[in-house]
Amino acid sequence: MKNITPPTLNPLVALFVKITIAVAVAIVVLVVAGFLLKIFLIAAVVAAVAVGVFFLYNLFRRRRNFPAIR
């Protein structure tokens, strides 16, 4: 990994900067993951409702196709 800090910087300050950048990136990743999780959860609910409606539609449509018993 390339050293992104200037050579005159104190090693503890350089470590602090690296840790701060890592924490900031982790927070951004968590926020983005949370946003995407909400989208995936909503999409899963919509898909489940659509499959349920399709199942019920086919269930009732098949019953009408049965021949009448006389």
C-alpha positions in Angstrom: 0.0 0.0 0.0 1.3 3.4 -0.9 2.0 5.8 2.0 -0.4 8.7 1.5 1.0 10.8 4.4 3.9 13.2 4.0 7.3 11.9 5.3 7.5 14.8 7.8 4.3 13.9 9.6 4.6 12.3 13.1 3.9 8.6 12.9 1.1 8.8 15.5 -0.6 11.6 13.6 -0.3 9.5 10.4 -1.9 6.5 12.2 -4.6 8.8 13.5 -5.3 10.0 9.9 -5.4 6.5 8.6 -7.8 5.3 11.3 -10.0 8.3 10.8 -10.2 7.6 7.1 -11.0 3.9 7.7 -13.8 4.8 10.2 -15.3 7.4 7.8 -15.3 4.8 5.0 -16.9 2.2 7.3 -19.6 4.7 8.3 -20.3 5.6 4.6 -20.5 1.8 3.7 -22.9 1.2 6.6 -25.2 4.1 5.5 -25.2 2.9 1.9 -25.8 -0.7 2.9 -28.7 0.4 5.1 -30.2 2.4 2.2 -29.8 -0.6 -0.1 -31.2 -2.9 2.5 -34.4 -0.8 2.7 -34.7 -1.0 -1.1 -34.2 -4.7 -1.1 -36.7 -5.2 1.7 -39.4 -3.2 -0.1 -38.7 -5.1 -3.3 -39.0 -8.4 -1.5 -42.3 -7.4 0.0 -43.6 -6.2 -3.4 -42.5 -9.5 -5.0 -44.1 -11.6 -2.3 -47.4 -9.7 -2.7 -47.2 -10.1 -6.5 -46.6 -13.9 -6.2 -49.4 -14.2 -3.7 -51.9 -12.4 -5.9 -50.8 -14.5 -8.9 -51.2 -17.7 -6.8 -54.7 -16.7 -5.7 -55.7 -15.7 -9.2 -54.6 -19.0 -10.6 -56.3 -20.9 -7.7 -59.7 -19.3 -8.4 -59.3 -19.4 -12.2 -58.8 -23.2 -12.1 -61.9 -23.7 -10.0 -64.1 -22.1 -12.7 -62.6 -24.4 -15.4 -63.9 -27.6 -13.7 -66.9 -29.2 -15.4 -70.2 -29.0 -13.6 -71.3 -32.3 -12.0 -75.0 -33.0 -12.8 
